[in-house]
Amino acid sequence: MTEPTDRFAAETPKLEDARRGECSDYLHEYTGVLADTSESVRVYTPAPALAGNEDVVDAFTRVSDQWANAAANATIVSVRHRDDTPRPWIAVPAEPGAALEAVQSELSPAAIGSVVSETADALRTLGLYNTVHGHLSPSDVYVSATGDEPSVQIGGFGLEAAIRTAVGEYEPTPYTAPELRAEPGQPTERSDVYGLGAVTYFALTGRAPDGDADAGVAPSPPSEYVDTVPPALDEAVLRALSEQPADRQASPYVFSRAFLGSFDPDSGETDDEVTERGSEAAATAATDTDARPDEGGDSPTAEAEQAASDDDDTALTRRAAVGLVGLTGIGGGAWLVTSMPGSESSDTQSGDGVAPDAPAPSTATPEANTAADAGAETPASPATETPTATAESSDRDPSAEFGENVYVIARGETASITVEFDATSVATLQIGTIEDDGYAVVAELEDGDRDGVATVEFDSYLAANGTPSDTLRAGPDTVVSAVDTADGSFEGNQPAGSDLLDATDYRMSVASGPKTSPTVDDPDAIATLVLSEG
């Protein structure tokens, strides 16, 4: 399937000097100049032979919408223009950076850490827009420089994969999550965790994960190809590459924390043992419970104190390289000053750095990691410890976010909703809004065991037939209190003649801190609860 370049240019008056780039049977790429702005751009459009296929057009438009909605964020390749003439196309900057697949061999270990954490941050940004990437690969990660702190943006968004899926010719890649091999049109946040783990594997080793997902054969650990990669990092990466989504880290941010905290291979302890004894090393999020940091107590090491004193406005992504270099001070950084594929030993990396307890950006609401702040004193038990809305020994801004972007249940069923905490143990949750949904319930949640996660059960039947306290029930190690409807009553909260809430989408909001007002007006994160007809 080919098309003369000048034909596309002639039929696209908003694009001048169009030149053919890479073209497949599914997706065509051009470079050109936007007529209105004289900006050089790269254009993606369905192959002309598929332009009349309604499913293809719908798929391309849907993915383009997702890309454009998130493109205002600096971590996402920006969208410069979109048009439908002569067929749908999307224009992005001509040179957003070099693809990771092209520059991996030039990256220092510290730069690899920065690339991984910034890529995780970009995926977390998508969560704020209730979307996922779904098809991340090294060709979608653009690196602006190869120094120790490169800037990173992600793009691509699986445009060709969406078109292939629409015509029933989808072909997975080594970076495709196993669940997408059977249902490529249904990516989730944990699909992105797999993609991030696979990209990390490539960043570390210069090769795609091996193994055979279809045959249930797990990939080899990265250390098989780079013997200086510590065991804890092997564990973090392989967990992200688990065949079952539930076995992976809960989100890209949790993986990023595990990655940055996985550099203590000499202790001989498991991650659980490190957590239980309150190790001074920054622990990973690699346990089955995705343990998070304790919130009270003094910072036990100079590295952690340095991490807490850094400027809060510098995001995790900006501190990643510093954190990686500084990890030599906690016994696991030797690999950082050892040559990796395509890199040389660095004379500038020392052991006087920052512990990997970097904060999350305040614009998103990440999950935190395992206990790094347990210190010498034994922390109070959840039964006697007074919850705090902020972390007393950390300069990190407290935040809370949802474990998933979208929860789907049938009308009358119960949704298990997870809230994840960073630098706090208390958050306020709101489900629905009176103005938009005709229903809202608000409650205060406490992370009872301080593991960074609280679970609440929302009973959509009792929402219309019971009391607020019946509607929201505490899950394991969670305390739910101050439950009430946003307007103080249940009048108007269900459609006329119905004993169930309406089948529609309900906005959910969460903010760190105790409940101080009837509604959550300044949320840290939002998600969607979908009630279907069943």
Summary of the structure (lengths in Angstrom):
residues: 534
radius of gyration: 24.0
end to end distance: 43.3
largest distance: 73.8
contacts: 1922
relative contact order: 0.09
helix: 29%
strand: 20%
